[in-house]
C-alpha cells in the first residue's frame, strides 16, 4: 500500500511545472490534467503554488504601452480524486488565486476563484497485471474540461490582454496520457498533454498548449516515514493567440522547466515541497515570461 501511495503522489506532482506561463497563467488549467493510479481509497488535499512573471503591456494608451510589469501569483488549489467503477477515476480541481501586479505606473491586487476543472481518467495498463518480476507498468489516459468559473476582464485600450487573469473566460478541453515504470525503488513517469482552448465572450482565444515531461523518483523508507526525492524536466509549447478570430502573430512560446523536490508520507498523510526553475523560455510579441515557481502540498487518503 505504501508503495502505491508513493506512486500516486509522484504522479500528482508530475504536471505542476509547466503550464502556468501562458497569457492566462493564473487559471492553472493545464495542470489539471494530472493522472493518478488506481488506489482503493479516495484522495483529497490542498496545494499552494507561488510564481513570479514578467510581462509588457500592449495598449492603445501611449503611457501604458510597453511598460514592464512584475507579477506575483499565489494559488491555493483544492484537489480531490474519486474512484469510479470499471477502471475510471474522476479528479476535481478548484483554485483560488491572489495576484499582485506592479510597474512604474501602477500597483494593483486581485483575488478570487479561478477556473475549476474536471478530469475523467481510464486505466489501460494495470501495474498488477502488467508486471514482469520487479518491473511494473501502468498507462492512463484522461479527458476533461476546464470551466470558466474564474473572472476574465479586459480594458477597452488593451490590444491583447496579457495580464494575469483569474480565469480565461472560456470552456477548454483537457487531454493527456501518462505512462509509469517502476523498478524496485525507482519510478519513472512520462507524460503527454494537450489543452484545446475555445473563444471567450470577449472574442479572445488563448493559444492551445501541448506539453510533455519526464520525472524520476526514488523511494526511501525510514521507520514509519517514506521519503521520495524527485527530479525531472518538462517542455511546453503554446500556440498563437487569436483576437476576434484573427491570429495574434508570434504570440506563441517555448518553455523548458526543471523540477526538484522531496515528498514525505506518513500513514494516510502526504506532504511535498518542490522548486521549478525555468531553464529556457522563448517568447515573442506577448513578452510574458515565467521567472520562478515553487509549490507546497498536503494530502489525505480516505
C-alpha positions as a Python dict, from the first residue, in 0.01 Angstrom:
ca = {
    (1, 'X'): (0, 0, 0),
    (2, 'X'): (277, 247, 86),
    (3, 'X'): (442, 190, -249),
    (4, 'X'): (115, 255, -431),
    (5, 'X'): (54, 576, -234),
    (6, 'X'): (406, 691, -319),
    (7, 'X'): (340, 625, -687),
    (8, 'X'): (12, 815, -665),
    (9, 'X'): (167, 1127, -516),
    (10, 'X'): (456, 1119, -760),
    (11, 'X'): (212, 1141, -1047),
    (12, 'X'): (20, 1422, -879),
    (13, 'X'): (325, 1644, -900),
    (14, 'X'): (438, 1539, -1246),
    (15, 'X'): (245, 1809, -1429),
    (16, 'X'): (290, 2106, -1197),
    (17, 'X'): (596, 2260, -1353),
    (18, 'X'): (465, 2372, -1664),
    (19, 'X'): (165, 2537, -1798),
    (20, 'X'): (124, 2847, -1595),
    (21, 'X'): (335, 3056, -1831),
    (22, 'X'): (65, 3136, -2080),
    (23, 'X'): (-127, 3461, -2109),
    (24, 'X'): (-393, 3338, -1869),
    (25, 'X'): (-150, 3177, -1632),
    (26, 'X'): (-339, 3212, -1308),
    (27, 'X'): (-603, 2962, -1406),
    (28, 'X'): (-357, 2675, -1370),
    (29, 'X'): (-579, 2487, -1606),
    (30, 'X'): (-308, 2295, -1780),
    (31, 'X'): (-200, 2142, -1453),
    (32, 'X'): (-543, 1998, -1404),
    (33, 'X'): (-465, 1708, -1634),
    (34, 'X'): (-296, 1510, -1356),
    (35, 'X'): (-323, 1133, -1397),
    (36, 'X'): (-340, 918, -1084),
    (37, 'X'): (-302, 541, -1044),
    (38, 'X'): (-572, 314, -913),
    (39, 'X'): (-598, 315, -533),
    (40, 'X'): (-858, 159, -304),
    (41, 'X'): (-911, 496, -132),
    (42, 'X'): (-1010, 841, -240),
    (43, 'X'): (-771, 1135, -217),
    (44, 'X'): (-818, 1500, -113),
    (45, 'X'): (-583, 1783, -30),
    (46, 'X'): (-456, 2136, -72),
    (47, 'X'): (-176, 2262, -293),
    (48, 'X'): (-15, 2608, -268),
    (49, 'X'): (178, 2750, -563),
    (50, 'X'): (385, 3069, -578),
    (51, 'X'): (501, 3204, -916),
    (52, 'X'): (675, 3515, -1048),
    (53, 'X'): (633, 3656, -1401),
    (54, 'X'): (744, 3946, -1618),
    (55, 'X'): (534, 4092, -1900),
    (56, 'X'): (485, 4410, -2102),
    (57, 'X'): (165, 4599, -2175),
    (58, 'X'): (32, 4620, -2531),
    (59, 'X'): (-212, 4907, -2511),
    (60, 'X'): (-363, 5183, -2722),
    (61, 'X'): (-275, 5417, -2436),
    (62, 'X'): (79, 5552, -2513),
    (63, 'X'): (160, 5586, -2142),
    (64, 'X'): (89, 5218, -2079),
    (65, 'X'): (216, 5058, -2400),
    (66, 'X'): (543, 4871, -2349),
    (67, 'X'): (553, 4921, -1972),
    (68, 'X'): (712, 4628, -1791),
    (69, 'X'): (501, 4458, -1522),
    (70, 'X'): (621, 4240, -1238),
    (71, 'X'): (366, 3983, -1126),
    (72, 'X'): (346, 3759, -823),
    (73, 'X'): (79, 3490, -817),
    (74, 'X'): (-26, 3279, -518),
    (75, 'X'): (-270, 2997, -589),
    (76, 'X'): (-434, 2772, -330),
    (77, 'X'): (-590, 2473, -502),
    (78, 'X'): (-836, 2224, -357),
    (79, 'X'): (-785, 1884, -517),
    (80, 'X'): (-992, 1566, -498),
    (81, 'X'): (-975, 1225, -667),
    (82, 'X'): (-1258, 973, -653),
    (83, 'X'): (-1259, 613, -768),
    (84, 'X'): (-1533, 502, -1006),
    (85, 'X'): (-1625, 155, -1139),
    (86, 'X'): (-1471, 0, -1450),
    (87, 'X'): (-1116, 144, -1411),
    (88, 'X'): (-1239, 504, -1414),
    (89, 'X'): (-1147, 788, -1180),
    (90, 'X'): (-1272, 1146, -1152),
    (91, 'X'): (-1042, 1431, -1045),
    (92, 'X'): (-1164, 1777, -938),
    (93, 'X'): (-952, 2094, -917),
    (94, 'X'): (-1076, 2422, -763),
    (95, 'X'): (-817, 2705, -740),
    (96, 'X'): (-831, 3035, -551),
    (97, 'X'): (-577, 3289, -676),
    (98, 'X'): (-415, 3601, -528),
    (99, 'X'): (-241, 3832, -778),
    (100, 'X'): (-5, 4124, -716),
    (101, 'X'): (99, 4321, -1025),
    (102, 'X'): (318, 4631, -1013),
    (103, 'X'): (505, 4857, -1254),
    (104, 'X'): (638, 5213, -1271),
    (105, 'X'): (280, 5334, -1329),
    (106, 'X'): (64, 5119, -1103),
    (107, 'X'): (41, 4875, -814),
    (108, 'X'): (-267, 4652, -826),
    (109, 'X'): (-404, 4348, -643),
    (110, 'X'): (-667, 4095, -743),
    (111, 'X'): (-802, 3778, -589),
    (112, 'X'): (-1083, 3532, -639),
    (113, 'X'): (-1193, 3193, -762),
    (114, 'X'): (-1000, 3057, -1060),
    (115, 'X'): (-1113, 2821, -1335),
    (116, 'X'): (-1224, 2486, -1194),
    (117, 'X'): (-1158, 2163, -1385),
    (118, 'X'): (-1290, 1809, -1405),
    (119, 'X'): (-1089, 1520, -1542),
    (120, 'X'): (-1204, 1162, -1610),
    (121, 'X'): (-926, 903, -1625),
    (122, 'X'): (-918, 549, -1757),
    (123, 'X'): (-658, 286, -1672),
    (124, 'X'): (-540, 93, -1978),
    (125, 'X'): (-247, -94, -1822),
    (126, 'X'): (-283, -220, -1464),
    (127, 'X'): (51, -234, -1273),
    (128, 'X'): (-60, -556, -1101),
    (129, 'X'): (-134, -741, -1425),
    (130, 'X'): (135, -580, -1641),
    (131, 'X'): (437, -675, -1437),
    (132, 'X'): (745, -883, -1507),
    (133, 'X'): (940, -960, -1192),
    (134, 'X'): (1036, -634, -1022),
    (135, 'X'): (925, -422, -1320),
    (136, 'X'): (571, -282, -1329),
    (137, 'X'): (398, -80, -1600),
    (138, 'X'): (98, 149, -1591),
    (139, 'X'): (-72, 356, -1862),
    (140, 'X'): (-360, 600, -1815),
    (141, 'X'): (-546, 833, -2049),
    (142, 'X'): (-761, 1127, -1948),
    (143, 'X'): (-1023, 1359, -2093),
    (144, 'X'): (-1157, 1661, -1909),
    (145, 'X'): (-1296, 2012, -1918),
    (146, 'X'): (-1190, 2345, -1770),
    (147, 'X'): (-1485, 2564, -1673),
    (148, 'X'): (-1492, 2949, -1685),
    (149, 'X'): (-1553, 2994, -1312),
    (150, 'X'): (-1272, 3249, -1279),
    (151, 'X'): (-1323, 3616, -1370),
    (152, 'X'): (-1183, 3738, -1702),
    (153, 'X'): (-1164, 4115, -1757),
    (154, 'X'): (-1013, 4343, -2020),
    (155, 'X'): (-978, 4717, -2072),
    (156, 'X'): (-1101, 4892, -2386),
    (157, 'X'): (-748, 5019, -2452),
    (158, 'X'): (-591, 4672, -2440),
    (159, 'X'): (-475, 4541, -2776),
    (160, 'X'): (-431, 4191, -2636),
    (161, 'X'): (-489, 4109, -2274),
    (162, 'X'): (-152, 3988, -2145),
    (163, 'X'): (-212, 4049, -1775),
    (164, 'X'): (-252, 3766, -1531),
    (165, 'X'): (-619, 3668, -1514),
    (166, 'X'): (-822, 3476, -1258),
    (167, 'X'): (-980, 3286, -1549),
    (168, 'X'): (-968, 3254, -1926),
    (169, 'X'): (-1340, 3315, -1977),
    (170, 'X'): (-1362, 3004, -2196),
    (171, 'X'): (-1456, 2638, -2176),
    (172, 'X'): (-1145, 2436, -2261),
    (173, 'X'): (-1079, 2067, -2328),
    (174, 'X'): (-803, 1873, -2146),
    (175, 'X'): (-646, 1558, -2291),
    (176, 'X'): (-345, 1357, -2176),
    (177, 'X'): (-174, 1025, -2128),
    (178, 'X'): (69, 914, -1856),
    (179, 'X'): (297, 612, -1852),
    (180, 'X'): (479, 495, -1538),
    (181, 'X'): (754, 238, -1500),
    (182, 'X'): (851, 105, -1156),
    (183, 'X'): (1166, -97, -1091),
    (184, 'X'): (1240, -182, -727),
    (185, 'X'): (1258, 162, -558),
    (186, 'X'): (1291, 359, -880),
    (187, 'X'): (991, 523, -1051),
    (188, 'X'): (988, 685, -1395),
    (189, 'X'): (688, 884, -1524),
    (190, 'X'): (639, 1016, -1876),
    (191, 'X'): (350, 1242, -1970),
    (192, 'X'): (196, 1395, -2283),
    (193, 'X'): (-88, 1652, -2259),
    (194, 'X'): (-286, 1882, -2488),
    (195, 'X'): (-514, 2171, -2390),
    (196, 'X'): (-768, 2282, -2653),
    (197, 'X'): (-897, 2635, -2585),
    (198, 'X'): (-1215, 2799, -2713),
    (199, 'X'): (-1318, 3162, -2773),
    (200, 'X'): (-1435, 3360, -2468),
    (201, 'X'): (-1707, 3627, -2450),
    (202, 'X'): (-1453, 3899, -2539),
    (203, 'X'): (-1377, 3719, -2870),
    (204, 'X'): (-1029, 3632, -2743),
    (205, 'X'): (-892, 3280, -2773),
    (206, 'X'): (-578, 3181, -2585),
    (207, 'X'): (-346, 2958, -2781),
    (208, 'X'): (-369, 2580, -2744),
    (209, 'X'): (-93, 2417, -2544),
    (210, 'X'): (97, 2092, -2582),
    (211, 'X'): (344, 1962, -2327),
    (212, 'X'): (548, 1656, -2242),
    (213, 'X'): (767, 1572, -1948),
    (214, 'X'): (959, 1303, -1766),
    (215, 'X'): (1027, 1258, -1398),
    (216, 'X'): (1238, 1021, -1188),
    (217, 'X'): (1183, 934, -822),
    (218, 'X'): (1349, 712, -562),
    (219, 'X'): (1171, 564, -259),
    (220, 'X'): (1349, 571, 79),
    (221, 'X'): (1186, 430, 395),
    (222, 'X'): (1283, 547, 744),
    (223, 'X'): (1069, 370, 1000),
    (224, 'X'): (705, 474, 951),
    (225, 'X'): (803, 759, 719),
    (226, 'X'): (851, 715, 346),
    (227, 'X'): (1062, 978, 168),
    (228, 'X'): (1084, 1028, -205),
    (229, 'X'): (1331, 1272, -367),
    (230, 'X'): (1231, 1359, -724),
    (231, 'X'): (1381, 1531, -1028),
    (232, 'X'): (1258, 1588, -1382),
    (233, 'X'): (1214, 1817, -1681),
    (234, 'X'): (923, 1942, -1890),
    (235, 'X'): (873, 2112, -2228),
    (236, 'X'): (561, 2313, -2320),
    (237, 'X'): (469, 2486, -2645),
    (238, 'X'): (189, 2745, -2660),
    (239, 'X'): (32, 2824, -2999),
    (240, 'X'): (-58, 3176, -3118),
    (241, 'X'): (-349, 3354, -2951),
    (242, 'X'): (-648, 3479, -3154),
    (243, 'X'): (-825, 3813, -3113),
    (244, 'X'): (-1166, 3848, -3285),
    (245, 'X'): (-1084, 3531, -3485),
    (246, 'X'): (-759, 3685, -3617),
    (247, 'X'): (-426, 3530, -3513),
    (248, 'X'): (-201, 3734, -3289),
    (249, 'X'): (114, 3651, -3480),
    (250, 'X'): (424, 3546, -3287),
    (251, 'X'): (234, 3522, -2960),
    (252, 'X'): (349, 3160, -2922),
    (253, 'X'): (616, 3050, -2676),
    (254, 'X'): (854, 2768, -2586),
    (255, 'X'): (909, 2682, -2219),
    (256, 'X'): (1154, 2433, -2066),
    (257, 'X'): (1146, 2381, -1690),
    (258, 'X'): (1319, 2152, -1443),
    (259, 'X'): (1174, 2019, -1119),
    (260, 'X'): (1334, 1907, -794),
    (261, 'X'): (1164, 1823, -470),
    (262, 'X'): (1104, 1598, -174),
    (263, 'X'): (787, 1420, -65),
    (264, 'X'): (710, 1256, 269),
    (265, 'X'): (438, 1000, 352),
    (266, 'X'): (311, 907, 699),
    (267, 'X'): (15, 667, 710),
    (268, 'X'): (-276, 843, 537),
    (269, 'X'): (-94, 1175, 502),
    (270, 'X'): (141, 1303, 231),
    (271, 'X'): (345, 1625, 219),
    (272, 'X'): (550, 1772, -63),
    (273, 'X'): (776, 2068, -146),
    (274, 'X'): (909, 2143, -494),
    (275, 'X'): (1102, 2410, -684),
    (276, 'X'): (1052, 2458, -1059),
    (277, 'X'): (1332, 2665, -1216),
    (278, 'X'): (1293, 2790, -1573),
    (279, 'X'): (1572, 2661, -1797),
    (280, 'X'): (1457, 2828, -2118),
    (281, 'X'): (1163, 3050, -2210),
    (282, 'X'): (1138, 3193, -2561),
    (283, 'X'): (855, 3440, -2613),
    (284, 'X'): (771, 3684, -2892),
    (285, 'X'): (523, 3971, -2924),
    (286, 'X'): (345, 3896, -2596),
    (287, 'X'): (661, 3914, -2389),
    (288, 'X'): (525, 3718, -2095),
    (289, 'X'): (799, 3533, -1909),
    (290, 'X'): (786, 3291, -1621),
    (291, 'X'): (1068, 3352, -1373),
    (292, 'X'): (1023, 3111, -1085),
    (293, 'X'): (772, 2871, -929),
    (294, 'X'): (761, 2679, -602),
    (295, 'X'): (494, 2454, -452),
    (296, 'X'): (389, 2300, -120),
    (297, 'X'): (114, 2040, -78),
    (298, 'X'): (-64, 1831, 183),
    (299, 'X'): (-295, 1537, 103),
    (300, 'X'): (-508, 1277, 281),
    (301, 'X'): (-642, 940, 167),
    (302, 'X'): (-980, 816, 290),
}
